[in-house]
Amino acid sequence: MESKRQQKFAGVIQQDLAAIFQREGMNFLPNTLITITKVRTTPDLGIARVFLSFFNGTNNEQALQTIKLHSSEIRYKLGKQIK
């Protein structure tokens, strides 16, 4: 079971990532809606696992690979937004 702190931090990450994908998701995957379904964090808040779903995309595996390619850029923007 997650602590309240983990749940709160996961909620912040989910909201901020949703805003990033809403603003810049078309740069990564045109004509695809990216939704963050769940965020799980470790007890020390060092690692966050993000669960995504894709709508209007033809190939989910290819979409996931594209997100992984841009992961450093997404992490950078998330870090700037969370601080």
Secondary structure, DSSP 8 states (H G I E B T S, - for coil): ---HHHHHHHHHHHHHHHHHHHHHHHHHSTT-EEEEEEEEE-TTS--EEEEEEEES-S-HHHHHHHHHHTHHHHHHHHHHHH-
